[in-house]
Amino acid sequence: MKRLALALLLSSFAISGALADPTCHDRATEKKLAGAALTSFMKKCESDAAATCDTQAADKKLSGAAKIASPRSA
């Protein structure tokens, strides 16, 4: 029962995080990027998103599976 509750809790964070920020792909589409510009933008966007996620996980003092399961705004 505890595992189910934890899974539901983590899922709700993932869903709310995904709805709050547009993804890197969405932002690239809005900017109508293609080719090298798209590749460069996606790399920077994804690395920025990972850094933000890691910072948020550190602020929440998450570790192990909880840190891995925390939502990333790719």
Backbone hydrogen bonds, N-H to C=O, Kabsch-Sander energy under -0.5 kcal/mol:
donor,donor_aa,acceptor,acceptor_aa,energy
5,A,1,M,-2.2
6,L,2,K,-2.5
7,A,3,R,-2.6
8,L,4,L,-2.5
9,L,5,A,-2.3
10,L,6,L,-2.6
11,S,7,A,-2.2
12,S,8,L,-2.1
13,F,9,L,-1.6
14,A,10,L,-2.1
15,I,11,S,-2.6
16,S,12,S,-2.4
17,G,13,F,-2.3
18,A,14,A,-1.9
19,L,15,I,-1.9
20,A,16,S,-1.5
21,D,17,G,-1.3
24,C,74,A,-1.0
27,R,23,T,-2.3
28,A,24,C,-2.4
29,T,25,H,-2.2
30,E,26,D,-2.3
31,K,27,R,-1.8
32,K,29,T,-0.9
33,L,28,A,-2.1
37,A,34,A,-1.0
38,L,34,A,-0.6
39,T,35,G,-2.2
40,S,36,A,-2.7
41,F,37,A,-2.4
42,M,38,L,-2.7
43,K,39,T,-2.1
44,K,40,S,-2.2
45,C,41,F,-2.9
46,E,42,M,-2.6
47,S,43,K,-2.1
48,D,44,K,-2.5
49,A,45,C,-2.4
50,A,46,E,-2.2
51,A,47,S,-2.2
52,T,48,D,-2.4
53,C,49,A,-2.4
54,D,50,A,-2.6
55,T,51,A,-2.2
56,Q,52,T,-2.4
57,A,53,C,-2.5
58,A,54,D,-2.2
59,D,55,T,-2.4
60,K,56,Q,-1.9
61,K,58,A,-1.0
62,L,57,A,-2.9
66,A,63,S,-1.1
68,I,64,G,-1.7
69,A,65,A,-2.3
70,S,66,A,-0.7
70,S,67,K,-0.5
74,A,72,R,-1.3
